[in-house]
Amino acid sequence: GGAVWSWGDGAAGMLGHGDEQIQLLPKKVEAFAGRCVVAVSAGAYHSLALTADGAVFTWGKGGDACLGHGEDLSDQVLPKKIEAWSPGR
């Protein structure tokens, strides 16, 4: 399946590695192990990924509801599935 790699400033979990560390070199986002990622969109403070089964995941800075997790406005240091867009919903 498709893999996701990220690097740079890890503040607010923007890289999806489960921490806020700076990554000087590309590092695989292990949260997607076993999943086939077919598209990624990376912003300045958060990112989104679409998997082959239609699931959408977001991570990074959660302010202003930009991650799509309803009333949970917390930063996400690991990719979190948007339940409102779950297949079959």
PDB file of N, CA, C and O in Angstrom, chain B, residues numbered from 101:
ATOM      1  N   GLY B 101       0.814  -1.198   0.000  1.00  0.00           N
ATOM      2  CA  GLY B 101       0.000   0.000   0.000  1.00  0.00           C
ATOM      3  C   GLY B 101       0.846   1.245   0.000  1.00  0.00           C
ATOM      4  O   GLY B 101       2.068   1.190   0.143  1.00  0.00           O
ATOM      5  N   GLY B 102       0.179   2.371  -0.163  1.00  0.00           N
ATOM      6  CA  GLY B 102       0.864   3.651  -0.171  1.00  0.00           C
ATOM      7  C   GLY B 102       1.326   4.033   1.215  1.00  0.00           C
ATOM      8  O   GLY B 102       0.607   3.816   2.190  1.00  0.00           O
ATOM      9  N   ALA B 103       2.504   4.594   1.318  1.00  0.00           N
ATOM     10  CA  ALA B 103       3.069   5.035   2.593  1.00  0.00           C
ATOM     11  C   ALA B 103       3.052   6.556   2.663  1.00  0.00           C
ATOM     12  O   ALA B 103       3.008   7.236   1.638  1.00  0.00           O
ATOM     13  N   VAL B 104       3.089   7.077   3.882  1.00  0.00           N
ATOM     14  CA  VAL B 104       3.155   8.522   4.117  1.00  0.00           C
ATOM     15  C   VAL B 104       4.464   8.816   4.834  1.00  0.00           C
ATOM     16  O   VAL B 104       4.818   8.145   5.803  1.00  0.00           O
ATOM     17  N   TRP B 105       5.165   9.810   4.358  1.00  0.00           N
ATOM     18  CA  TRP B 105       6.429  10.245   4.957  1.00  0.00           C
ATOM     19  C   TRP B 105       6.306  11.724   5.296  1.00  0.00           C
ATOM     20  O   TRP B 105       5.656  12.475   4.569  1.00  0.00           O
ATOM     21  N   SER B 106       6.927  12.148   6.395  1.00  0.00           N
ATOM     22  CA  SER B 106       6.915  13.568   6.740  1.00  0.00           C
ATOM     23  C   SER B 106       8.217  13.959   7.412  1.00  0.00           C
ATOM     24  O   SER B 106       8.948  13.120   7.940  1.00  0.00           O
ATOM     25  N   TRP B 107       8.489  15.267   7.376  1.00  0.00           N
ATOM     26  CA  TRP B 107       9.698  15.797   7.996  1.00  0.00           C
ATOM     27  C   TRP B 107       9.514  17.287   8.187  1.00  0.00           C
ATOM     28  O   TRP B 107       8.620  17.898   7.602  1.00  0.00           O
ATOM     29  N   GLY B 108      10.382  17.871   9.026  1.00  0.00           N
ATOM     30  CA  GLY B 108      10.320  19.302   9.318  1.00  0.00           C
ATOM     31  C   GLY B 108       9.898  19.554  10.758  1.00  0.00           C
ATOM     32  O   GLY B 108      10.248  18.796  11.662  1.00  0.00           O
ATOM     33  N   ASP B 109       9.143  20.629  10.959  1.00  0.00           N
ATOM     34  CA  ASP B 109       8.712  21.055  12.293  1.00  0.00           C
ATOM     35  C   ASP B 109       7.588  20.156  12.794  1.00  0.00           C
ATOM     36  O   ASP B 109       6.555  20.033  12.137  1.00  0.00           O
ATOM     37  N   GLY B 110       7.779  19.530  13.943  1.00  0.00           N
ATOM     38  CA  GLY B 110       6.785  18.614  14.487  1.00  0.00           C
ATOM     39  C   GLY B 110       5.864  19.221  15.528  1.00  0.00           C
ATOM     40  O   GLY B 110       5.104  18.497  16.172  1.00  0.00           O
ATOM     41  N   ALA B 111       5.914  20.545  15.710  1.00  0.00           N
ATOM     42  CA  ALA B 111       5.066  21.195  16.714  1.00  0.00           C
ATOM     43  C   ALA B 111       3.603  20.820  16.501  1.00  0.00           C
ATOM     44  O   ALA B 111       3.154  20.676  15.364  1.00  0.00           O
ATOM     45  N   ALA B 112       2.858  20.661  17.602  1.00  0.00           N
ATOM     46  CA  ALA B 112       1.425  20.326  17.585  1.00  0.00           C
ATOM     47  C   ALA B 112       1.147  18.979  16.910  1.00  0.00           C
ATOM     48  O   ALA B 112       0.008  18.690  16.545  1.00  0.00           O
ATOM     49  N   GLY B 113       2.185  18.162  16.745  1.00  0.00           N
ATOM     50  CA  GLY B 113       1.989  16.854  16.122  1.00  0.00           C
ATOM     51  C   GLY B 113       1.831  16.912  14.619  1.00  0.00           C
ATOM     52  O   GLY B 113       1.338  15.961  14.012  1.00  0.00           O
ATOM     53  N   MET B 114       2.234  18.001  14.014  1.00  0.00           N
ATOM     54  CA  MET B 114       1.994  18.217  12.585  1.00  0.00           C
ATOM     55  C   MET B 114       2.567  17.144  11.669  1.00  0.00           C
ATOM     56  O   MET B 114       2.133  17.019  10.524  1.00  0.00           O
ATOM     57  N   LEU B 115       3.540  16.363  12.154  1.00  0.00           N
ATOM     58  CA  LEU B 115       4.152  15.347  11.300  1.00  0.00           C
ATOM     59  C   LEU B 115       3.498  13.982  11.432  1.00  0.00           C
ATOM     60  O   LEU B 115       3.713  13.110  10.590  1.00  0.00           O
ATOM     61  N   GLY B 116       2.692  13.782  12.489  1.00  0.00           N
ATOM     62  CA  GLY B 116       1.976  12.524  12.636  1.00  0.00           C
ATOM     63  C   GLY B 116       2.777  11.374  13.212  1.00  0.00           C
ATOM     64  O   GLY B 116       2.403  10.213  13.049  1.00  0.00           O
ATOM     65  N   HIS B 117       3.893  11.690  13.896  1.00  0.00           N
ATOM     66  CA  HIS B 117       4.754  10.642  14.452  1.00  0.00           C
ATOM     67  C   HIS B 117       4.494  10.363  15.931  1.00  0.00           C
ATOM     68  O   HIS B 117       5.216   9.574  16.541  1.00  0.00           O
ATOM     69  N   GLY B 118       3.485  10.991  16.514  1.00  0.00           N
ATOM     70  CA  GLY B 118       3.173  10.747  17.916  1.00  0.00           C
ATOM     71  C   GLY B 118       3.937  11.616  18.885  1.00  0.00           C
ATOM     72  O   GLY B 118       3.873  11.405  20.097  1.00  0.00           O
ATOM     73  N   ASP B 119       4.658  12.590  18.367  1.00  0.00           N
ATOM     74  CA  ASP B 119       5.418  13.501  19.226  1.00  0.00           C
ATOM     75  C   ASP B 119       5.455  14.884  18.578  1.00  0.00           C
ATOM     76  O   ASP B 119       4.772  15.124  17.582  1.00  0.00           O
ATOM     77  N   GLU B 120       6.234  15.772  19.130  1.00  0.00           N
ATOM     78  CA  GLU B 120       6.360  17.126  18.575  1.00  0.00           C
ATOM     79  C   GLU B 120       7.806  17.420  18.189  1.00  0.00           C
ATOM     80  O   GLU B 120       8.226  18.577  18.169  1.00  0.00           O
ATOM     81  N   GLN B 121       8.564  16.375  17.885  1.00  0.00           N
ATOM     82  CA  GLN B 121       9.980  16.516  17.562  1.00  0.00           C
ATOM     83  C   GLN B 121      10.189  17.017  16.137  1.00  0.00           C
ATOM     84  O   GLN B 121       9.384  16.754  15.244  1.00  0.00           O
ATOM     85  N   ILE B 122      11.272  17.734  15.948  1.00  0.00           N
ATOM     86  CA  ILE B 122      11.700  18.129  14.602  1.00  0.00           C
ATOM     87  C   ILE B 122      12.299  16.886  13.929  1.00  0.00           C
ATOM     88  O   ILE B 122      13.076  16.157  14.545  1.00  0.00           O
ATOM     89  N   GLN B 123      11.940  16.656  12.690  1.00  0.00           N
ATOM     90  CA  GLN B 123      12.505  15.560  11.895  1.00  0.00           C
ATOM     91  C   GLN B 123      13.347  16.171  10.787  1.00  0.00           C
ATOM     92  O   GLN B 123      12.820  16.834   9.895  1.00  0.00           O
ATOM     93  N   LEU B 124      14.647  15.950  10.842  1.00  0.00           N
ATOM     94  CA  LEU B 124      15.550  16.525   9.846  1.00  0.00           C
ATOM     95  C   LEU B 124      15.553  15.748   8.539  1.00  0.00           C
ATOM     96  O   LEU B 124      15.928  16.279   7.493  1.00  0.00           O
ATOM     97  N   LEU B 125      15.131  14.483   8.602  1.00  0.00           N
ATOM     98  CA  LEU B 125      15.082  13.629   7.419  1.00  0.00           C
ATOM     99  C   LEU B 125      13.685  13.035   7.281  1.00  0.00           C
ATOM    100  O   LEU B 125      12.977  12.910   8.281  1.00  0.00           O
ATOM    101  N   PRO B 126      13.267  12.665   6.070  1.00  0.00           N
ATOM    102  CA  PRO B 126      11.957  12.021   5.912  1.00  0.00           C
ATOM    103  C   PRO B 126      11.819  10.801   6.818  1.00  0.00           C
ATOM    104  O   PRO B 126      12.737   9.988   6.922  1.00  0.00           O
ATOM    105  N   LYS B 127      10.659  10.681   7.473  1.00  0.00           N
ATOM    106  CA  LYS B 127      10.367   9.567   8.373  1.00  0.00           C
ATOM    107  C   LYS B 127       8.975   9.038   8.039  1.00  0.00           C
ATOM    108  O   LYS B 127       8.031   9.809   7.863  1.00  0.00           O
ATOM    109  N   LYS B 128       8.860   7.729   7.955  1.00  0.00           N
ATOM    110  CA  LYS B 128       7.586   7.092   7.633  1.00  0.00           C
ATOM    111  C   LYS B 128       6.602   7.273   8.787  1.00  0.00           C
ATOM    112  O   LYS B 128       6.967   7.097   9.950  1.00  0.00           O
ATOM    113  N   VAL B 129       5.358   7.624   8.469  1.00  0.00           N
ATOM    114  CA  VAL B 129       4.300   7.747   9.467  1.00  0.00           C
ATOM    115  C   VAL B 129       3.781   6.339   9.740  1.00  0.00           C
ATOM    116  O   VAL B 129       3.007   5.792   8.955  1.00  0.00           O
ATOM    117  N   GLU B 130       4.211   5.763  10.849  1.00  0.00           N
ATOM    118  CA  GLU B 130       3.935   4.360  11.153  1.00  0.00           C
ATOM    119  C   GLU B 130       2.459   4.092  11.455  1.00  0.00           C
ATOM    120  O   GLU B 130       2.021   2.943  11.401  1.00  0.00           O
ATOM    121  N   ALA B 131       1.693   5.130  11.769  1.00  0.00           N
ATOM    122  CA  ALA B 131       0.267   4.944  12.056  1.00  0.00           C
ATOM    123  C   ALA B 131      -0.487   4.364  10.860  1.00  0.00           C
ATOM    124  O   ALA B 131      -1.579   3.819  11.024  1.00  0.00           O
ATOM    125  N   PHE B 132       0.084   4.475   9.658  1.00  0.00           N
ATOM    126  CA  PHE B 132      -0.579   3.956   8.468  1.00  0.00           C
ATOM    127  C   PHE B 132      -0.077   2.568   8.055  1.00  0.00           C
ATOM    128  O   PHE B 132      -0.399   2.099   6.963  1.00  0.00           O
ATOM    129  N   ALA B 133       0.700   1.916   8.905  1.00  0.00           N
ATOM    130  CA  ALA B 133       1.169   0.562   8.604  1.00  0.00           C
ATOM    131  C   ALA B 133      -0.041  -0.343   8.370  1.00  0.00           C
ATOM    132  O   ALA B 133      -0.971  -0.365   9.177  1.00  0.00           O
ATOM    133  N   GLY B 134      -0.023  -1.080   7.274  1.00  0.00           N
ATOM    134  CA  GLY B 134      -1.123  -1.979   6.948  1.00  0.00           C
ATOM    135  C   GLY B 134      -2.276  -1.318   6.224  1.00  0.00           C
ATOM    136  O   GLY B 134      -3.242  -1.993   5.868  1.00  0.00           O
ATOM    137  N   ARG B 135      -2.202  -0.020   5.996  1.00  0.00           N
ATOM    138  CA  ARG B 135      -3.245   0.708   5.262  1.00  0.00           C
ATOM    139  C   ARG B 135      -2.671   1.209   3.943  1.00  0.00           C
ATOM    140  O   ARG B 135      -1.475   1.478   3.837  1.00  0.00           O
ATOM    141  N   CYS B 136      -3.526   1.330   2.954  1.00  0.00           N
ATOM    142  CA  CYS B 136      -3.114   1.866   1.663  1.00  0.00           C
ATOM    143  C   CYS B 136      -3.598   3.297   1.561  1.00  0.00           C
ATOM    144  O   CYS B 136      -4.788   3.540   1.361  1.00  0.00           O
ATOM    145  N   VAL B 137      -2.682   4.250   1.698  1.00  0.00           N
ATOM    146  CA  VAL B 137      -3.015   5.667   1.574  1.00  0.00           C
ATOM    147  C   VAL B 137      -2.965   6.026   0.097  1.00  0.00           C
ATOM    148  O   VAL B 137      -1.970   5.764  -0.578  1.00  0.00           O
ATOM    149  N   VAL B 138      -4.050   6.631  -0.408  1.00  0.00           N
ATOM    150  CA  VAL B 138      -4.125   6.960  -1.834  1.00  0.00           C
ATOM    151  C   VAL B 138      -3.988   8.451  -2.110  1.00  0.00           C
ATOM    152  O   VAL B 138      -3.731   8.844  -3.248  1.00  0.00           O
ATOM    153  N   ALA B 139      -4.156   9.296  -1.078  1.00  0.00           N
ATOM    154  CA  ALA B 139      -3.999  10.741  -1.270  1.00  0.00           C
ATOM    155  C   ALA B 139      -3.654  11.391   0.060  1.00  0.00           C
ATOM    156  O   ALA B 139      -4.106  10.955   1.119  1.00  0.00           O
ATOM    157  N   VAL B 140      -2.844  12.444  -0.014  1.00  0.00           N
ATOM    158  CA  VAL B 140      -2.464  13.218   1.166  1.00  0.00           C
ATOM    159  C   VAL B 140      -2.530  14.690   0.801  1.00  0.00           C
ATOM    160  O   VAL B 140      -2.171  15.080  -0.310  1.00  0.00           O
ATOM    161  N   SER B 141      -2.994  15.510   1.747  1.00  0.00           N
ATOM    162  CA  SER B 141      -2.950  16.957   1.591  1.00  0.00           C
ATOM    163  C   SER B 141      -2.285  17.523   2.834  1.00  0.00           C
ATOM    164  O   SER B 141      -2.746  17.297   3.953  1.00  0.00           O
ATOM    165  N   ALA B 142      -1.207  18.254   2.635  1.00  0.00           N
ATOM    166  CA  ALA B 142      -0.449  18.808   3.762  1.00  0.00           C
ATOM    167  C   ALA B 142      -0.581  20.318   3.792  1.00  0.00           C
ATOM    168  O   ALA B 142      -0.319  20.999   2.800  1.00  0.00           O
ATOM    169  N   GLY B 143      -0.990  20.832   4.945  1.00  0.00           N
ATOM    170  CA  GLY B 143      -1.089  22.267   5.140  1.00  0.00           C
ATOM    171  C   GLY B 143       0.036  22.760   6.027  1.00  0.00           C
ATOM    172  O   GLY B 143       0.950  22.007   6.361  1.00  0.00           O
ATOM    173  N   ALA B 144      -0.032  24.029   6.406  1.00  0.00           N
ATOM    174  CA  ALA B 144       1.011  24.611   7.245  1.00  0.00           C
ATOM    175  C   ALA B 144       1.002  24.017   8.645  1.00  0.00           C
ATOM    176  O   ALA B 144       2.061  23.882   9.258  1.00  0.00           O
ATOM    177  N   TYR B 145      -0.182  23.655   9.171  1.00  0.00           N
ATOM    178  CA  TYR B 145      -0.282  23.197  10.557  1.00  0.00           C
ATOM    179  C   TYR B 145      -1.005  21.872  10.732  1.00  0.00           C
ATOM    180  O   TYR B 145      -1.066  21.363  11.851  1.00  0.00           O
ATOM    181  N   HIS B 146      -1.546  21.304   9.687  1.00  0.00           N
ATOM    182  CA  HIS B 146      -2.248  20.030   9.783  1.00  0.00           C
ATOM    183  C   HIS B 146      -2.252  19.335   8.422  1.00  0.00           C
ATOM    184  O   HIS B 146      -2.022  19.962   7.388  1.00  0.00           O
ATOM    185  N   SER B 147      -2.520  18.025   8.444  1.00  0.00           N
ATOM    186  CA  SER B 147      -2.536  17.239   7.212  1.00  0.00           C
ATOM    187  C   SER B 147      -3.713  16.276   7.210  1.00  0.00           C
ATOM    188  O   SER B 147      -4.275  15.957   8.258  1.00  0.00           O
ATOM    189  N   LEU B 148      -4.076  15.819   6.017  1.00  0.00           N
ATOM    190  CA  LEU B 148      -5.164  14.858   5.839  1.00  0.00           C
ATOM    191  C   LEU B 148      -4.669  13.735   4.943  1.00  0.00           C
ATOM    192  O   LEU B 148      -3.827  13.945   4.070  1.00  0.00           O
ATOM    193  N   ALA B 149      -5.205  12.533   5.171  1.00  0.00           N
ATOM    194  CA  ALA B 149      -4.892  11.397   4.313  1.00  0.00           C
ATOM    195  C   ALA B 149      -6.174  10.626   4.028  1.00  0.00           C
ATOM    196  O   ALA B 149      -7.022  10.460   4.905  1.00  0.00           O
ATOM    197  N   LEU B 150      -6.302  10.162   2.802  1.00  0.00           N
ATOM    198  CA  LEU B 150      -7.421   9.335   2.362  1.00  0.00           C
ATOM    199  C   LEU B 150      -6.888   7.935   2.102  1.00  0.00           C
ATOM    200  O   LEU B 150      -5.904   7.765   1.382  1.00  0.00           O
ATOM    201  N   THR B 151      -7.539   6.928   2.691  1.00  0.00           N
ATOM    202  CA  THR B 151      -7.114   5.542   2.478  1.00  0.00           C
ATOM    203  C   THR B 151      -7.984   4.888   1.406  1.00  0.00           C
ATOM    204  O   THR B 151      -9.066   5.379   1.083  1.00  0.00           O
ATOM    205  N   ALA B 152      -7.503   3.789   0.867  1.00  0.00           N
ATOM    206  CA  ALA B 152      -8.194   3.096  -0.221  1.00  0.00           C
ATOM    207  C   ALA B 152      -9.601   2.646   0.173  1.00  0.00           C
ATOM    208  O   ALA B 152     -10.467   2.507  -0.691  1.00  0.00           O
ATOM    209  N   ASP B 153      -9.836   2.419   1.455  1.00  0.00           N
ATOM    210  CA  ASP B 153     -11.173   2.003   1.904  1.00  0.00           C
ATOM    211  C   ASP B 153     -12.103   3.183   2.175  1.00  0.00           C
ATOM    212  O   ASP B 153     -13.205   2.990   2.690  1.00  0.00           O
ATOM    213  N   GLY B 154     -11.681   4.396   1.838  1.00  0.00           N
ATOM    214  CA  GLY B 154     -12.526   5.572   1.951  1.00  0.00           C
ATOM    215  C   GLY B 154     -12.444   6.317   3.266  1.00  0.00           C
ATOM    216  O   GLY B 154     -13.171   7.291   3.463  1.00  0.00           O
ATOM    217  N   ALA B 155     -11.577   5.889   4.175  1.00  0.00           N
ATOM    218  CA  ALA B 155     -11.433   6.578   5.463  1.00  0.00           C
ATOM    219  C   ALA B 155     -10.579   7.831   5.294  1.00  0.00           C
ATOM    220  O   ALA B 155      -9.646   7.855   4.492  1.00  0.00           O
ATOM    221  N   VAL B 156     -10.910   8.873   6.061  1.00  0.00           N
ATOM    222  CA  VAL B 156     -10.146  10.119   6.050  1.00  0.00           C
ATOM    223  C   VAL B 156      -9.548  10.321   7.441  1.00  0.00           C
ATOM    224  O   VAL B 156     -10.254  10.245   8.446  1.00  0.00           O
ATOM    225  N   PHE B 157      -8.255  10.577   7.489  1.00  0.00           N
ATOM    226  CA  PHE B 157      -7.525  10.801   8.737  1.00  0.00           C
ATOM    227  C   PHE B 157      -6.936  12.205   8.721  1.00  0.00           C
ATOM    228  O   PHE B 157      -6.530  12.708   7.673  1.00  0.00           O
ATOM    229  N   THR B 158      -6.894  12.837   9.902  1.00  0.00           N
ATOM    230  CA  THR B 158      -6.260  14.144  10.031  1.00  0.00           C
ATOM    231  C   THR B 158      -5.332  14.136  11.229  1.00  0.00           C
ATOM    232  O   THR B 158      -5.492  13.331  12.146  1.00  0.00           O
ATOM    233  N   TRP B 159      -4.356  15.041  11.217  1.00  0.00           N
ATOM    234  CA  TRP B 159      -3.454  15.199  12.357  1.00  0.00           C
ATOM    235  C   TRP B 159      -2.828  16.581  12.299  1.00  0.00           C
ATOM    236  O   TRP B 159      -2.802  17.232  11.254  1.00  0.00           O
ATOM    237  N   GLY B 160      -2.321  17.014  13.458  1.00  0.00           N
ATOM    238  CA  GLY B 160      -1.705  18.333  13.577  1.00  0.00           C
ATOM    239  C   GLY B 160      -2.493  19.242  14.491  1.00  0.00           C
ATOM    240  O   GLY B 160      -3.137  18.784  15.435  1.00  0.00           O
ATOM    241  N   LYS B 161      -2.442  20.535  14.209  1.00  0.00           N
ATOM    242  CA  LYS B 161      -3.063  21.551  15.062  1.00  0.00           C
ATOM    243  C   LYS B 161      -4.580  21.489  14.930  1.00  0.00           C
ATOM    244  O   LYS B 161      -5.116  21.578  13.826  1.00  0.00           O
ATOM    245  N   GLY B 162      -5.272  21.335  16.062  1.00  0.00           N
ATOM    246  CA  GLY B 162      -6.712  21.119  16.048  1.00  0.00           C
ATOM    247  C   GLY B 162      -7.575  22.338  16.263  1.00  0.00           C
ATOM    248  O   GLY B 162      -8.800  22.230  16.229  1.00  0.00           O
ATOM    249  N   GLY B 163      -6.979  23.496  16.483  1.00  0.00           N
ATOM    250  CA  GLY B 163      -7.766  24.707  16.730  1.00  0.00           C
ATOM    251  C   GLY B 163      -8.685  25.051  15.576  1.00  0.00           C
ATOM    252  O   GLY B 163      -8.428  24.668  14.434  1.00  0.00           O
ATOM    253  N   ASP B 164      -9.749  25.767  15.867  1.00  0.00           N
ATOM    254  CA  ASP B 164     -10.732  26.208  14.862  1.00  0.00           C
ATOM    255  C   ASP B 164     -11.415  25.039  14.156  1.00  0.00           C
ATOM    256  O   ASP B 164     -11.923  25.198  13.047  1.00  0.00           O
ATOM    257  N   ALA B 165     -11.430  23.875  14.787  1.00  0.00           N
ATOM    258  CA  ALA B 165     -12.099  22.676  14.248  1.00  0.00           C
ATOM    259  C   ALA B 165     -11.559  22.255  12.885  1.00  0.00           C
ATOM    260  O   ALA B 165     -12.270  21.612  12.113  1.00  0.00           O
ATOM    261  N   CYS B 166     -10.321  22.606  12.581  1.00  0.00           N
ATOM    262  CA  CYS B 166      -9.780  22.329  11.246  1.00  0.00           C
ATOM    263  C   CYS B 166      -9.492  20.851  10.996  1.00  0.00           C
ATOM    264  O   CYS B 166      -9.249  20.468   9.851  1.00  0.00           O
ATOM    265  N   LEU B 167      -9.512  20.000  12.041  1.00  0.00           N
ATOM    266  CA  LEU B 167      -9.232  18.578  11.828  1.00  0.00           C
ATOM    267  C   LEU B 167     -10.481  17.756  11.571  1.00  0.00           C
ATOM    268  O   LEU B 167     -10.387  16.595  11.171  1.00  0.00           O
ATOM    269  N   GLY B 168     -11.662  18.347  11.797  1.00  0.00           N
ATOM    270  CA  GLY B 168     -12.901  17.647  11.483  1.00  0.00           C
ATOM    271  C   GLY B 168     -13.369  16.655  12.525  1.00  0.00           C
ATOM    272  O   GLY B 168     -14.108  15.726  12.201  1.00  0.00           O
ATOM    273  N   HIS B 169     -12.952  16.832  13.777  1.00  0.00           N
ATOM    274  CA  HIS B 169     -13.334  15.904  14.841  1.00  0.00           C
ATOM    275  C   HIS B 169     -14.401  16.486  15.764  1.00  0.00           C
ATOM    276  O   HIS B 169     -14.416  16.193  16.959  1.00  0.00           O
ATOM    277  N   GLY B 170     -15.281  17.301  15.220  1.00  0.00           N
ATOM    278  CA  GLY B 170     -16.382  17.845  16.011  1.00  0.00           C
ATOM    279  C   GLY B 170     -15.903  18.763  17.111  1.00  0.00           C
ATOM    280  O   GLY B 170     -15.117  19.681  16.875  1.00  0.00           O
ATOM    281  N   GLU B 171     -16.381  18.508  18.318  1.00  0.00           N
ATOM    282  CA  GLU B 171     -16.041  19.379  19.446  1.00  0.00           C
ATOM    283  C   GLU B 171     -14.645  19.126  20.003  1.00  0.00           C
ATOM    284  O   GLU B 171     -14.188  19.877  20.864  1.00  0.00           O
ATOM    285  N   ASP B 172     -13.958  18.088  19.535  1.00  0.00           N
ATOM    286  CA  ASP B 172     -12.584  17.821  19.975  1.00  0.00           C
ATOM    287  C   ASP B 172     -11.642  18.721  19.179  1.00  0.00           C
ATOM    288  O   ASP B 172     -11.322  18.438  18.024  1.00  0.00           O
ATOM    289  N   LEU B 173     -11.208  19.798  19.806  1.00  0.00           N
ATOM    290  CA  LEU B 173     -10.336  20.769  19.139  1.00  0.00           C
ATOM    291  C   LEU B 173      -8.868  20.572  19.514  1.00  0.00           C
ATOM    292  O   LEU B 173      -8.031  21.434  19.246  1.00  0.00           O
ATOM    293  N   SER B 174      -8.561  19.430  20.135  1.00  0.00           N
ATOM    294  CA  SER B 174      -7.184  19.201  20.575  1.00  0.00           C
ATOM    295  C   SER B 174      -6.272  18.899  19.396  1.00  0.00           C
ATOM    296  O   SER B 174      -6.707  18.414  18.351  1.00  0.00           O
ATOM    297  N   ASP B 175      -4.990  19.203  19.596  1.00  0.00           N
ATOM    298  CA  ASP B 175      -3.980  18.827  18.602  1.00  0.00           C
ATOM    299  C   ASP B 175      -3.913  17.308  18.557  1.00  0.00           C
ATOM    300  O   ASP B 175      -4.074  16.644  19.580  1.00  0.00           O
ATOM    301  N   GLN B 176      -3.679  16.768  17.392  1.00  0.00           N
ATOM    302  CA  GLN B 176      -3.563  15.316  17.207  1.00  0.00           C
ATOM    303  C   GLN B 176      -2.142  15.002  16.757  1.00  0.00           C
ATOM    304  O   GLN B 176      -1.736  15.383  15.659  1.00  0.00           O
ATOM    305  N   VAL B 177      -1.380  14.302  17.613  1.00  0.00           N
ATOM    306  CA  VAL B 177       0.007  13.977  17.273  1.00  0.00           C
ATOM    307  C   VAL B 177       0.116  12.709  16.433  1.00  0.00           C
ATOM    308  O   VAL B 177       1.181  12.398  15.900  1.00  0.00           O
ATOM    309  N   LEU B 178      -0.999  11.977  16.318  1.00  0.00           N
ATOM    310  CA  LEU B 178      -1.086  10.804  15.446  1.00  0.00           C
ATOM    311  C   LEU B 178      -2.307  10.958  14.539  1.00  0.00           C
ATOM    312  O   LEU B 178      -3.284  11.590  14.943  1.00  0.00           O
ATOM    313  N   PRO B 179      -2.283  10.411  13.344  1.00  0.00           N
ATOM    314  CA  PRO B 179      -3.460  10.474  12.487  1.00  0.00           C
ATOM    315  C   PRO B 179      -4.689   9.913  13.207  1.00  0.00           C
ATOM    316  O   PRO B 179      -4.633   8.842  13.812  1.00  0.00           O
ATOM    317  N   LYS B 180      -5.805  10.657  13.131  1.00  0.00           N
ATOM    318  CA  LYS B 180      -7.065  10.254  13.760  1.00  0.00           C
ATOM    319  C   LYS B 180      -8.153  10.237  12.695  1.00  0.00           C
ATOM    320  O   LYS B 180      -8.299  11.186  11.925  1.00  0.00           O
ATOM    321  N   LYS B 181      -8.911   9.151  12.660  1.00  0.00           N
ATOM    322  CA  LYS B 181      -9.966   8.980  11.658  1.00  0.00           C
ATOM    323  C   LYS B 181     -11.110   9.957  11.919  1.00  0.00           C
ATOM    324  O   LYS B 181     -11.540  10.134  13.059  1.00  0.00           O
ATOM    325  N   ILE B 182     -11.599  10.591  10.847  1.00  0.00           N
ATOM    326  CA  ILE B 182     -12.791  11.448  10.944  1.00  0.00           C
ATOM    327  C   ILE B 182     -14.007  10.540  10.905  1.00  0.00           C
ATOM    328  O   ILE B 182     -14.337   9.992   9.854  1.00  0.00           O
ATOM    329  N   GLU B 183     -14.666  10.378  12.021  1.00  0.00           N
ATOM    330  CA  GLU B 183     -15.781   9.438  12.120  1.00  0.00           C
ATOM    331  C   GLU B 183     -16.989   9.887  11.302  1.00  0.00           C
ATOM    332  O   GLU B 183     -17.747   9.043  10.824  1.00  0.00           O
ATOM    333  N   ALA B 184     -17.188  11.187  11.130  1.00  0.00           N
ATOM    334  CA  ALA B 184     -18.331  11.693  10.371  1.00  0.00           C
ATOM    335  C   ALA B 184     -18.291  11.244   8.912  1.00  0.00           C
ATOM    336  O   ALA B 184     -19.330  11.188   8.253  1.00  0.00           O
ATOM    337  N   TRP B 185     -17.096  10.922   8.400  1.00  0.00           N
ATOM    338  CA  TRP B 185     -16.950  10.482   7.013  1.00  0.00           C
ATOM    339  C   TRP B 185     -16.681   9.001   6.889  1.00  0.00           C
ATOM    340  O   TRP B 185     -16.247   8.543   5.833  1.00  0.00           O
ATOM    341  N   SER B 186     -16.928   8.237   7.946  1.00  0.00           N
ATOM    342  CA  SER B 186     -16.663   6.807   7.886  1.00  0.00           C
ATOM    343  C   SER B 186     -17.540   6.163   6.840  1.00  0.00           C
ATOM    344  O   SER B 186     -18.721   6.496   6.742  1.00  0.00           O
ATOM    345  N   PRO B 187     -16.997   5.247   6.051  1.00  0.00           N
ATOM    346  CA  PRO B 187     -17.808   4.545   5.057  1.00  0.00           C
ATOM    347  C   PRO B 187     -19.022   3.880   5.720  1.00  0.00           C
ATOM    348  O   PRO B 187     -18.910   3.307   6.804  1.00  0.00           O
ATOM    349  N   GLY B 188     -20.159   3.963   5.068  1.00  0.00           N
ATOM    350  CA  GLY B 188     -21.372   3.353   5.594  1.00  0.00           C
ATOM    351  C   GLY B 188     -22.146   4.203   6.567  1.00  0.00           C
ATOM    352  O   GLY B 188     -23.181   3.780   7.082  1.00  0.00           O
ATOM    353  N   ARG B 189     -21.655   5.402   6.825  1.00  0.00           N
ATOM    354  CA  ARG B 189     -22.342   6.307   7.744  1.00  0.00           C
ATOM    355  C   ARG B 189     -23.386   7.116   7.065  1.00  0.00           C
ATOM    356  O   ARG B 189     -24.053   7.927   7.707  1.00  0.00           O
TER     357      ARG B 189
END
